[in-house]
């Protein structure tokens, strides 16, 4: 009545191999032979990532040099090395990190070297970034300011008795963008 399916023979190593976890390289496979991931991740993505889970609410400022994923809600400023705001995550305050990926909701200024708004993102505030990526479907209301790394100033030549007047400082270019579906 019931038939037991044949189990793989121990002589066949391919059928008994357990696939590696996505973020851990296979011990026998060389790194070059592994397939590239579908989405690029910044350097250091495999380090310890702290997570504020979806059922947690936090009031106050969060700061540190590590990586943080927020799936819960924060009322306060967030300043970390790398930040991911999950689809259920919400921040009511300013955000500052080298790398910022927003999938959820941020109401406040966002500052980072790389800022990415995924299609589920909702951002109401100004964004200052060297590199900005906005996926189709993301909502963004605010100003976009491109921050640039300043080059080392050129040495000034020696001048005679009267110094020349200093030019007014140049403000970064700003652009107002409003996107929605």
Secondary structure as GFF3:
##gff-version 3
##sequence-region A 1 181
A	DSSP	alpha_helix	13	16	.	.	.	ID=ss1
A	DSSP	three_ten_helix	31	33	.	.	.	ID=ss2
A	DSSP	beta_strand	49	52	.	.	.	ID=ss3
A	DSSP	beta_strand	57	59	.	.	.	ID=ss4
A	DSSP	beta_strand	62	63	.	.	.	ID=ss5
A	DSSP	beta_strand	67	70	.	.	.	ID=ss6
A	DSSP	beta_strand	73	75	.	.	.	ID=ss7
A	DSSP	beta_strand	78	79	.	.	.	ID=ss8
A	DSSP	beta_strand	82	85	.	.	.	ID=ss9
A	DSSP	beta_strand	90	92	.	.	.	ID=ss10
A	DSSP	beta_strand	95	96	.	.	.	ID=ss11
A	DSSP	beta_strand	99	102	.	.	.	ID=ss12
A	DSSP	beta_strand	105	107	.	.	.	ID=ss13
A	DSSP	beta_strand	110	117	.	.	.	ID=ss14
A	DSSP	beta_strand	122	124	.	.	.	ID=ss15
A	DSSP	beta_strand	127	134	.	.	.	ID=ss16
A	DSSP	beta_strand	139	146	.	.	.	ID=ss17
A	DSSP	beta_strand	174	179	.	.	.	ID=ss18
###
